[in-house]
Amino acid sequence: MKKIITILSLVFCAVMLLSTPASALTDVSGNFVIDENGKHITVPVLYEAEKCVSKLVIDGVKSSLNDPKDIFADKNDYYIADTGNNRIIVTDTDFRVLKVLSGADGTDFSSPTGVSTDTAGDIYVADTGNSRVVHFSPQGEYIESFVKPESDLLYDVEVFSPSKVGFDPVSNLLYVIQGKQFMTIDAANKFKGYVGDNRLGFDLWDYLFRKFATEKQKMQTQKREPDSYTNFCLGNDGKLYAVGLNNSQRISIINTVGNNIYPSGNYGESRYESDGTEITPVFSDIAVNSKGIIFVSEENTGCIYQYSGNGELIGVFGGKGSGSSSFNVISSIVINSEDKLVTLDSALGRIQVFGATEFSNNVHTALMLNDAGQYERSYEIWQKVKEQASGYTLARSMIGKIEYKNGNYSVAEKEFKEGEDRANYSKAFSKLRYAFFRDHFEIICILVLAGVVLVIIGIRFLQKYVRRLRAELWKEGGGR
């Protein structure tokens, strides 16, 4: 009996193991890309840690960061929202402390969660606990505060709680994440509207309920609201890059007229608990480098994803841990003046600076050249990338696209197949099929005609055979 129970237990464990989603069994760490089946494919190292800072020297004493939420970089300095210590720390590029801001206008900061500067070096702090955005001069002198604007359009905003802040030099507006939306405020503290609204989409049940429910029922039912934004940055191209919780639009690029121009898609990678519960990605911050490459940090896995401006996955690196090139909770990322990636870990209170490897630089440059229409130069670099990593699907796909543009459809078809690019593989195959029919049109016509003749002959032969068989059966049956 014990043997039977043991065997049944082993069978049950095997079934559970096989039924567990693949991504629940995959260790999310290292450097990899994700194929269309969700499998991780190892790639060369994308970024290498060059510096790690866990303590800053303030007034001659080493001080630790406490739950820091934001880091911002301008040409010369770093600005750190040391949220748990209720202060903003300004350092140089070597993380030597230049100044510490702990309050303004007679009031100490209360959980500041966002910080940024404008082109003149003025500092803006999202003093979340005090429901204000504070404006300082480059020297740290208090200038003004922005509080909840007076507007009839903000009737549903009970508490002004700015979490992230940025100044747009083009429009001269202050961008603030307020609740679930982007709020814009002008220099006179007037509300100028929302940008980049997340759309709710159509819901049949909600439509029917709103159509037939009583006013009392409607009041008792929670109103549908769009998914929240979590962070943003203002790019040098004048666009606003944002991340949020909308499953079909976790990454957005909002142009100057307020429209999202980034392809919709399920960015990131879902994880699964042992019971099959899905854990969707949560992007905590976004940054963009000088070549237009987008970086997003993900809370659940401690990974950093790189995407092209067209939504193509370039690679993933990082993972949970406390060692070099790993993270616990990434609260903020930024690209510094040297185009290096800087990360802020709120759980470890640690800053890391990463430099791109030759492999990453090649990929980024090739994508930039391709977007600029310099396909020949791009092609040469993609070939180098393929030599560095023959299984790197993006290189195969991009080489295939260039070959396709040049009319080399057979080569393109092969590259698309290796790059697992089904859509473009179908296009190349269609071109080859068309070329085959065009080049062999006479032979195909002859074969088709011969086939038709053979079918007709076959049908007539079959008809004669059926008539003869029917006559024989009639004869054998005595004509009855």
C-alpha positions as CSV (number, residue, x, y, z in Angstrom):
1,M,0.0,0.0,0.0
2,K,2.9,2.4,0.9
3,K,4.5,1.7,-2.5
4,I,1.2,2.6,-4.3
5,I,0.9,5.8,-2.4
6,T,4.5,6.7,-3.1
7,I,4.0,6.1,-6.9
8,L,0.8,8.1,-7.0
9,S,2.6,11.0,-5.1
10,L,5.4,11.0,-7.7
11,V,2.9,11.0,-10.6
12,F,1.0,13.9,-9.0
13,C,4.2,15.9,-8.6
14,A,5.2,15.2,-12.2
15,V,1.8,16.4,-13.4
16,M,2.0,19.5,-11.4
17,L,5.5,20.3,-12.6
18,L,4.5,19.9,-16.2
19,S,1.3,21.9,-15.8
20,T,3.2,24.9,-14.2
21,P,3.6,27.8,-16.6
22,A,7.1,27.9,-18.1
23,S,7.9,31.4,-16.9
24,A,7.2,30.3,-13.3
25,L,10.1,27.8,-13.6
26,T,12.5,30.2,-15.3
27,D,15.0,32.1,-13.3
28,V,14.8,35.7,-14.4
29,S,18.4,36.8,-14.3
30,G,21.4,37.3,-16.5
31,N,21.2,38.7,-20.0
32,F,18.6,37.4,-22.4
33,V,15.9,38.0,-24.9
34,I,12.4,36.4,-25.0
35,D,11.2,34.5,-28.1
36,E,7.6,34.3,-29.2
37,N,7.1,31.1,-27.1
38,G,8.2,32.9,-23.9
39,K,11.6,31.1,-23.8
40,H,14.7,32.9,-22.6
41,I,17.5,33.0,-25.1
42,T,20.9,34.0,-23.6
43,V,22.7,36.9,-25.2
44,P,26.1,38.5,-24.6
45,V,26.4,40.8,-21.6
46,L,24.4,44.0,-22.3
47,Y,25.6,46.3,-19.5
48,E,28.4,46.1,-17.0
49,A,28.3,47.7,-13.5
50,E,31.0,50.4,-13.2
51,K,30.2,52.0,-9.9
52,C,28.1,51.1,-6.8
53,V,27.3,53.7,-4.1
54,S,25.5,52.7,-0.9
55,K,26.6,55.6,1.4
56,L,27.1,59.3,0.8
57,V,29.3,61.6,2.9
58,I,27.2,64.5,4.3
59,D,29.1,67.0,6.6
60,G,31.9,64.5,7.0
61,V,29.7,61.6,8.1
62,K,28.7,58.6,6.0
63,S,24.9,58.5,5.5
64,S,22.7,55.8,4.1
65,L,19.7,56.4,1.8
66,N,16.4,55.5,3.3
67,D,13.7,54.3,0.8
68,P,14.9,56.6,-2.0
69,K,12.2,57.0,-4.7
70,D,13.7,59.1,-7.5
71,I,17.0,60.0,-9.2
72,F,17.5,62.7,-11.8
73,A,20.6,63.6,-13.8
74,D,21.5,66.8,-15.6
75,K,24.7,67.7,-17.4
76,N,26.8,67.9,-14.2
77,D,24.9,66.6,-11.2
78,Y,22.6,64.0,-9.7
79,Y,19.5,64.8,-7.7
80,I,18.2,62.1,-5.3
81,A,14.9,62.0,-3.6
82,D,15.9,60.4,-0.3
83,T,12.2,59.9,0.6
84,G,12.6,58.1,4.0
85,N,14.9,60.8,5.2
86,N,12.7,63.6,3.9
87,R,15.4,65.3,1.9
88,I,16.8,65.9,-1.5
89,I,20.5,65.3,-2.0
90,V,22.5,66.9,-4.8
91,T,25.8,65.3,-5.8
92,D,28.4,65.7,-8.6
93,T,29.0,62.9,-11.1
94,D,31.3,61.2,-8.6
95,F,28.6,61.3,-6.0
96,R,30.3,63.9,-3.8
97,V,27.5,65.7,-1.9
98,L,27.1,69.3,-3.0
99,K,24.0,70.3,-1.1
100,V,21.1,68.9,0.9
101,L,17.6,70.3,0.7
102,S,15.3,69.4,3.7
103,G,12.4,71.8,3.4
104,A,11.1,75.1,2.0
105,D,9.1,78.1,3.1
106,G,9.4,77.2,6.8
107,T,8.1,73.6,6.3
108,D,10.2,70.5,6.3
109,F,9.8,68.0,3.4
110,S,7.3,65.2,4.0
111,S,8.1,62.1,1.9
112,P,9.4,63.8,-1.3
113,T,9.1,61.2,-4.1
114,G,10.1,63.1,-7.2
115,V,12.8,65.6,-8.3
116,S,14.0,67.1,-11.5
117,T,15.6,70.2,-13.0
118,D,15.0,72.5,-16.0
119,T,17.5,73.7,-18.6
120,A,18.5,76.7,-16.3
121,G,19.3,74.3,-13.5
122,D,16.3,75.2,-11.3
123,I,15.2,72.4,-9.1
124,Y,11.6,71.0,-8.7
125,V,10.6,68.7,-5.9
126,A,7.4,66.7,-5.6
127,D,6.9,67.2,-1.8
128,T,4.2,64.5,-1.8
129,G,3.3,64.6,1.9
130,N,2.9,68.3,1.9
131,S,0.7,68.3,-1.2
132,R,3.0,70.7,-3.2
133,V,5.7,71.0,-5.8
134,V,8.6,73.2,-4.6
135,H,10.7,75.3,-6.9
136,F,14.3,76.1,-6.0
137,S,17.0,78.1,-7.7
138,P,20.2,76.2,-8.9
139,Q,21.8,77.3,-5.6
140,G,19.0,75.7,-3.6
141,E,17.2,79.0,-2.7
142,Y,13.4,78.7,-2.3
143,I,11.5,80.5,-5.1
144,E,7.8,79.3,-5.0
145,S,5.4,76.4,-4.3
146,F,2.8,74.9,-6.6
147,V,-0.2,73.6,-4.8
148,K,-3.6,72.2,-6.0
149,P,-4.7,74.6,-8.8
150,E,-8.1,76.3,-8.6
151,S,-10.2,74.9,-11.4
152,D,-13.7,73.7,-11.9
153,L,-12.3,70.8,-13.9
154,L,-10.6,69.4,-10.8
155,Y,-13.8,68.7,-8.9
156,D,-12.8,65.0,-8.5
157,V,-9.3,65.8,-7.1
158,E,-9.8,65.8,-3.4
159,V,-6.1,65.7,-2.5
160,F,-3.2,67.1,-4.5
161,S,-0.5,64.4,-4.1
162,P,2.2,65.0,-6.8
163,S,4.5,61.9,-7.0
164,K,6.7,62.7,-10.0
165,V,7.5,66.1,-11.5
166,G,9.2,67.4,-14.7
167,F,9.5,70.8,-16.4
168,D,9.0,71.0,-20.2
169,P,11.1,73.8,-21.7
170,V,9.1,73.8,-24.9
171,S,5.7,74.5,-23.4
172,N,7.0,76.0,-20.2
173,L,4.6,73.8,-18.3
174,L,5.1,71.7,-15.2
175,Y,4.2,68.0,-15.7
176,V,3.0,66.3,-12.6
177,I,1.8,62.7,-12.0
178,Q,-1.4,63.3,-9.9
179,G,-3.3,60.2,-9.1
180,K,-3.9,58.3,-12.4
181,Q,-3.2,61.1,-14.8
182,F,-0.6,63.6,-16.0
183,M,-1.5,67.1,-14.8
184,T,0.0,70.2,-16.4
185,I,0.4,73.4,-14.5
186,D,1.6,76.8,-15.8
187,A,3.9,79.3,-14.0
188,A,0.8,81.0,-12.4
189,N,-0.2,77.7,-10.8
190,K,-3.1,77.3,-13.2
191,F,-4.4,73.9,-14.3
192,K,-3.7,73.6,-18.1
193,G,-5.2,70.1,-18.6
194,Y,-4.3,66.4,-18.7
195,V,-2.2,64.8,-21.3
196,G,-1.8,61.2,-22.4
197,D,-5.1,60.0,-21.0
198,N,-5.3,56.3,-20.6
199,R,-8.4,55.0,-22.4
200,L,-10.8,52.8,-20.6
201,G,-12.0,50.9,-23.6
202,F,-15.5,49.5,-24.1
203,D,-17.0,47.2,-21.5
204,L,-20.4,45.6,-22.3
205,W,-21.4,44.9,-18.8
206,D,-20.5,48.4,-17.6
207,Y,-22.5,49.8,-20.6
208,L,-25.6,47.8,-19.8
209,F,-25.3,48.6,-16.1
210,R,-25.1,52.3,-16.8
211,K,-28.0,52.1,-19.2
212,F,-30.5,50.4,-17.0
213,A,-29.3,50.9,-13.4
214,T,-31.0,53.4,-11.1
215,E,-29.2,56.6,-10.0
216,K,-28.8,55.1,-6.5
217,Q,-27.2,51.9,-7.9
218,K,-24.9,54.0,-10.0
219,M,-23.8,56.0,-6.9
220,Q,-23.2,52.9,-4.9
221,T,-21.0,51.3,-7.7
222,Q,-17.4,52.3,-8.0
223,K,-16.7,54.3,-11.1
224,R,-14.4,52.8,-13.7
225,E,-11.1,54.6,-13.9
226,P,-8.1,54.4,-16.2
227,D,-5.0,52.6,-15.2
228,S,-2.4,54.7,-13.4
229,Y,0.9,56.0,-14.7
230,T,3.8,55.2,-12.5
231,N,6.7,57.3,-13.8
232,F,7.9,59.4,-16.8
233,C,10.8,61.3,-18.2
234,L,11.1,64.1,-20.7
235,G,13.3,63.2,-23.7
236,N,15.6,65.5,-25.6
237,D,13.3,65.2,-28.6
238,G,10.5,67.0,-26.8
239,K,8.4,63.9,-26.2
240,L,7.2,62.5,-22.9
241,Y,8.1,58.9,-22.2
242,A,5.9,57.2,-19.6
243,V,5.2,53.9,-18.0
244,G,2.0,52.7,-16.4
245,L,-0.2,49.8,-15.4
246,N,-2.3,49.5,-18.5
247,N,-1.7,46.0,-19.7
248,S,-1.9,46.9,-23.4
249,Q,0.1,50.2,-23.0
250,R,2.7,49.8,-20.3
251,I,5.0,52.0,-22.3
252,S,3.9,55.3,-23.9
253,I,5.5,58.0,-25.9
254,I,3.3,61.1,-25.8
255,N,4.0,63.7,-28.5
256,T,3.6,67.5,-28.2
257,V,-0.1,67.4,-29.0
258,G,-0.8,64.8,-26.2
259,N,-1.2,61.7,-28.3
260,N,0.5,58.4,-27.6
261,I,2.6,57.3,-30.6
262,Y,4.2,54.1,-29.2
263,P,2.9,50.8,-30.4
264,S,0.5,49.1,-28.1
265,G,1.5,45.7,-26.8
266,N,2.0,43.4,-23.8
267,Y,5.5,44.7,-22.8
268,G,7.5,42.9,-20.2
269,E,7.0,39.3,-19.1
270,S,4.2,37.9,-16.9
271,R,5.1,35.6,-14.1
272,Y,3.0,32.9,-12.4
273,E,2.6,31.7,-8.9
274,S,2.6,27.9,-8.2
275,D,-1.2,28.0,-8.2
276,G,-1.2,29.5,-11.7
277,T,-2.0,33.1,-10.5
278,E,-0.6,35.6,-13.1
279,I,1.7,38.4,-11.9
280,T,1.7,41.1,-14.5
281,P,4.8,43.3,-15.0
282,V,5.0,46.6,-13.0
283,F,7.3,49.1,-14.7
284,S,8.6,51.5,-12.1
285,D,10.5,54.0,-14.3
286,I,11.6,54.8,-17.8
287,A,14.6,56.4,-19.4
288,V,15.8,57.0,-23.0
289,N,19.4,57.4,-24.2
290,S,20.8,59.6,-27.0
291,K,20.2,56.9,-29.6
292,G,16.5,56.6,-28.8
293,I,16.8,53.3,-26.9
294,I,14.1,53.0,-24.2
295,F,14.9,51.5,-20.8
296,V,12.3,50.4,-18.3
297,S,12.7,48.9,-14.9
298,E,10.4,46.1,-13.6
299,E,9.6,45.7,-9.9
300,N,8.7,42.0,-9.7
301,T,11.7,40.6,-11.3
302,G,14.3,43.3,-10.7
303,C,15.1,43.3,-14.4
304,I,15.7,46.2,-16.8
305,Y,14.2,45.9,-20.3
306,Q,15.5,47.6,-23.4
307,Y,13.2,48.4,-26.3
308,S,13.6,50.2,-29.6
309,G,11.6,53.2,-30.6
310,N,9.4,50.8,-32.6
311,G,8.6,48.5,-29.7
312,E,11.2,45.7,-30.5
313,L,12.7,44.0,-27.5
314,I,16.5,44.5,-27.5
315,G,17.4,42.6,-24.4
316,V,16.8,42.1,-20.6
317,F,19.4,42.1,-17.9
318,G,19.5,42.2,-14.1
319,G,17.4,40.1,-11.7
320,K,16.7,39.9,-8.0
321,G,19.6,39.9,-5.6
322,S,22.0,42.1,-3.7
323,G,25.2,41.5,-5.7
324,S,26.6,43.6,-8.6
325,S,24.2,44.0,-11.6
326,S,21.3,42.8,-9.5
327,F,18.5,44.6,-7.7
328,N,15.9,44.2,-5.0
329,V,13.4,47.0,-5.8
330,I,14.3,49.4,-8.7
331,S,12.5,52.6,-7.9
332,S,14.2,54.8,-10.5
333,I,16.5,54.8,-13.5
334,V,18.1,57.6,-15.5
335,I,20.6,58.1,-18.3
336,N,23.4,60.4,-17.4
337,S,25.4,62.9,-19.6
338,E,27.8,60.1,-20.7
339,D,24.9,58.0,-21.9
340,K,25.4,55.5,-19.0
341,L,22.5,53.9,-17.1
342,V,22.1,54.9,-13.5
343,T,19.8,52.8,-11.2
344,L,18.3,53.5,-7.8
345,D,17.3,50.6,-5.5
346,S,14.9,51.8,-2.8
347,A,15.1,48.5,-0.8
348,L,18.9,48.4,-0.7
349,G,19.4,52.1,-0.7
350,R,21.9,51.7,-3.5
351,I,22.9,53.5,-6.7
352,Q,24.7,51.6,-9.5
353,V,26.2,53.1,-12.7
354,F,26.2,50.8,-15.8
355,G,28.2,51.1,-19.0
356,A,27.1,49.6,-22.3
357,T,29.2,46.7,-23.7
358,E,30.4,46.5,-27.3
359,F,27.5,44.2,-28.1
360,S,24.9,46.7,-26.8
361,N,26.6,49.7,-28.5
362,N,26.5,47.8,-31.8
363,V,22.8,47.0,-31.5
364,H,21.9,50.6,-30.4
365,T,24.0,52.1,-33.3
366,A,22.5,49.8,-35.8
367,L,19.0,50.6,-34.8
368,M,19.7,54.3,-34.9
369,L,21.2,54.1,-38.4
370,N,18.3,52.0,-39.6
371,D,15.8,54.5,-38.3
372,A,17.7,57.3,-40.1
373,G,17.5,55.3,-43.4
374,Q,21.2,54.5,-43.5
375,Y,20.6,50.9,-44.3
376,E,24.0,50.0,-45.8
377,R,25.9,51.2,-42.7
378,S,23.2,49.6,-40.5
379,Y,23.6,46.3,-42.4
380,E,27.4,46.2,-41.7
381,I,26.9,46.6,-38.0
382,W,24.1,44.0,-37.8
383,Q,26.4,41.5,-39.4
384,K,28.9,42.2,-36.6
385,V,26.1,41.7,-34.1
386,K,25.2,38.4,-35.8
387,E,28.8,37.3,-35.5
388,Q,28.8,38.1,-31.8
389,A,25.5,36.3,-31.2
390,S,24.3,34.1,-34.0
391,G,21.0,33.3,-32.2
392,Y,20.1,37.0,-31.6
393,T,16.8,37.1,-33.3
394,L,16.6,40.9,-33.6
395,A,19.8,41.0,-35.7
396,R,18.4,38.3,-38.0
397,S,15.1,40.1,-38.4
398,M,16.7,43.5,-39.1
399,I,19.2,41.9,-41.7
400,G,16.2,40.2,-43.3
401,K,14.3,43.6,-43.6
402,I,17.3,45.2,-45.3
403,E,17.7,42.2,-47.7
404,Y,14.0,42.5,-48.4
405,K,14.3,46.2,-49.2
406,N,17.1,45.3,-51.6
407,G,15.0,42.6,-53.3
408,N,17.0,39.6,-52.0
409,Y,13.9,37.7,-51.0
410,S,15.5,34.3,-50.6
411,V,18.2,35.6,-48.2
412,A,15.5,37.7,-46.4
413,E,13.3,34.6,-46.0
414,K,16.2,32.7,-44.4
415,E,17.0,35.5,-42.0
416,F,13.3,36.0,-41.0
417,K,13.1,32.3,-40.3
418,E,16.2,32.3,-38.1
419,G,14.9,35.5,-36.5
420,E,11.4,33.9,-35.8
421,D,9.8,36.9,-37.6
422,R,6.7,35.1,-38.9
423,A,5.0,38.2,-40.4
424,N,8.0,39.3,-42.5
425,Y,8.7,35.6,-43.4
426,S,5.3,35.4,-44.9
427,K,6.0,38.6,-46.9
428,A,9.3,37.2,-48.3
429,F,7.7,33.9,-49.1
430,S,4.9,35.6,-51.0
431,K,7.5,37.5,-53.0
432,L,9.4,34.3,-53.8
433,R,6.2,32.6,-54.8
434,Y,5.2,35.4,-57.1
435,A,8.7,35.4,-58.7
436,F,8.5,31.6,-59.2
437,F,5.1,31.8,-61.0
438,R,6.3,34.8,-63.1
439,D,9.6,33.1,-64.2
440,H,7.9,29.7,-64.9
441,F,4.6,31.0,-66.2
442,E,4.7,29.1,-69.6
443,I,5.6,25.8,-68.0
444,I,3.0,26.2,-65.3
445,C,0.3,26.9,-67.9
446,I,1.4,23.8,-69.9
447,L,1.3,21.7,-66.7
448,V,-2.1,23.1,-65.7
449,L,-3.5,22.4,-69.2
450,A,-2.0,18.9,-69.2
451,G,-3.6,18.4,-65.8
452,V,-7.0,19.5,-67.1
453,V,-6.7,17.2,-70.1
454,L,-5.8,14.3,-67.8
455,V,-8.7,15.0,-65.6
456,I,-11.1,15.1,-68.5
457,I,-9.7,11.8,-69.9
458,G,-10.0,10.3,-66.5
459,I,-13.6,11.4,-66.1
460,R,-14.5,9.9,-69.5
461,F,-12.7,6.7,-68.8
462,L,-14.5,6.4,-65.5
463,Q,-17.9,7.1,-67.1
464,K,-17.3,4.3,-69.7
465,Y,-16.2,1.9,-66.9
466,V,-19.3,2.7,-64.9
467,R,-21.6,2.1,-67.9
468,R,-19.9,-1.2,-68.7
469,L,-20.1,-2.3,-65.1
470,R,-23.8,-1.4,-64.9
471,A,-24.5,-3.3,-68.1
472,E,-22.8,-6.4,-66.8
473,L,-24.7,-6.2,-63.5
474,W,-28.0,-5.9,-65.5
475,K,-27.1,-8.9,-67.6
476,E,-26.2,-11.0,-64.6
477,G,-29.5,-10.0,-62.9
478,G,-31.5,-11.3,-65.8
479,G,-32.5,-7.9,-67.0
480,R,-34.5,-7.3,-63.9
